[in-house]
Amino acid sequence: MTESQGFGSTRSGRHFLQVPGPTNVPDRVLRAMARPTIDHRSPEFASLTLSLLPGLRKIFNASGPVIMYPGSATGGWEAGFTNTLSPGDKILMFDSGVFASNWKISAERFGLDIDFASCDWRSGVDPALVESKLKADSKHAIKSVMVVHNETSTGITNAIAEVRAAMDAVEHPALLMVDAVSSAGSIEFRQDHWRVDVTIAGSQKGLMLPPGLSFNVLSEKAVAASQAASLPRSYWSWKDMLQSNETGYFPYTPPTNLMYGLQEALAIMAGEGFENIYRRHARHAEATRRAVTAWGLENYCSVPGKSSNTVTTVQVPEGHNADALRKVILERFDMSLGAGLGPLGGKVFRIGHLGDFNDLMLLGTLAGVEMGLELAGVPHSAGGVDAAMKFLTSGKK
Ligand SMILES: *Cc1c(COP(=O)(O)O)cnc(C)c1O
């Protein structure tokens, strides 16, 4: 931001952080973190750790162990497969977006033998494809099926219940690993019910925390697999972590202040109630989609029932650049929107509507987009904000 643009060197009001992670951190969480860091070998620290685990299990509807790592979710991916697999193991992954692709690259570097099944990025993972791939694997060479629940690059939510049903239909014994980084805490996740073996999540999306924590949520089957698996692991070792966590401690220095933040975020979520949180996200996503339709723009997700409740990926018309639009919006309205990632660069922009968010924040966000479309000369119809307001006041809460 330069003074010549008429904004001075600081901007008044709040920055609108509408990327699909990191998300807006509630003031309550920021205040909870502003405390002296304590000794991580003290009893006070142990009770902090032990107070977090039950709340985390609720987010995932899980009864098994939850591990917190100082690290980004990308580290959580690595923890998931290095703890459960051995060099050369065959795994099934799906080419359904940029995060799925990055996860695959990470697994490749560890010498895993990957069947990267191709998908239409605009419709996500087809459970019929999961079933046919597993059916063809009659000798059960595939050790793990790995699916991104909410693909943040495309704005698509894959139905994990249907992936599980496809595995069950052919009685395939592979582990099921799910990336729930941009769905955890915003879109219902049922670890036990779907019999997910490893779920990977991070702090900076639905959990409303700053970046820096990642999570692995484990099934008993996953813990058993880790005892036989031989990929090298050290920092990410479940064994060391589970042993220390037992009494509330860590094998190395944990991010204590982020954990204070997590304690507050869990209290905020418990206060709102998970059913209400999921309904709020669904409602804001629907209002966003109505705005997109009213603008005459296209949702990247081509299957209505699979549109994400946390992020909407919007295509800009041919001949226009989504990054130029985002630049105008950032400079004029101090709002960050998600960029198109990988092959979608310049072709789409992404509106994050997750975490600590409400109706007026959504309308501010959509107003910023609508004004930006006008200023950047992107062909569109007016009335997106109106369509969203109409939906938000239509009685559906
Ligand atoms: C954000 C994201 C990641 C990566 O998280 P980092 O914390 O940046 O490592 C992985 N998967 C999905 C689906 C994401 O949205």
The ligand as an ORCA input file, in Angstrom:
! r2SCAN-3c Opt
* xyz 0 1
  C      -4.277    -25.769      3.820
  C      -4.332    -27.170      3.384
  C      -3.244    -28.046      3.500
  C      -1.868    -27.602      3.887
  O      -1.799    -27.043      5.122
  P      -0.455    -26.339      5.612
  O      -0.774    -26.007      7.029
  O      -0.239    -25.170      4.732
  O       0.657    -27.327      5.490
  C      -3.432    -29.369      3.167
  N      -4.612    -29.814      2.712
  C      -5.670    -29.006      2.569
  C      -6.948    -29.566      2.060
  C      -5.572    -27.664      2.908
  O      -6.628    -26.856      2.752
*
